[in-house]
């Protein structure tokens, strides 16, 4: 696998959206390519930061109530 192909599939790899075969190809490439591994580690870290940031905040109660009312 070339680095360009790895870069094009890395987002889906991080999100676990690839087939088992594609994921294995990416994993094997990452094990032998420090530059792509750095990119993967950055994306994985960024995903964890975003998840953590989103888990900390809750919408105001009035907003949630209004949204629930609109959706029902």
ABEGO torsion letter per residue (X at the ends): XBAAAAAAAAAAAAAGABBAAAAAAAAAAAAABAAAAAAAAAAAAAAAAAAAAAAABBBBAAAAAAAAAAAX
